[in-house]
């Protein structure tokens, strides 16, 4: 996924203690990156549960798929749809 920086490979480490510390740090970083990637995948696949009450839905800065809003200007509930190329608020009623 490459969302997080990777530890560069160390070359020609002569000191055994430094090599052991580097190896341990590399293992820790790989585990942490895997955990963060797993968490990000879960968050990205979880539908939103935000419910807004706004004058217009354009007031909502960064909606996520599944968000619901009551638009006071139109008197309608709207749902945010994000599938492929479609990213828009659609009327629910």
Buried (B, 14 or more C-beta within 10 A) or exposed (E): EEEEEEEEEEEEEEEEEEEEEBEEEBEEBEEEBEEEBEEEEEEEEEEEEEEBEBEEBEEBEEBBEBBBBBBEEEEBBBBBBBEEEEEEBEEEE
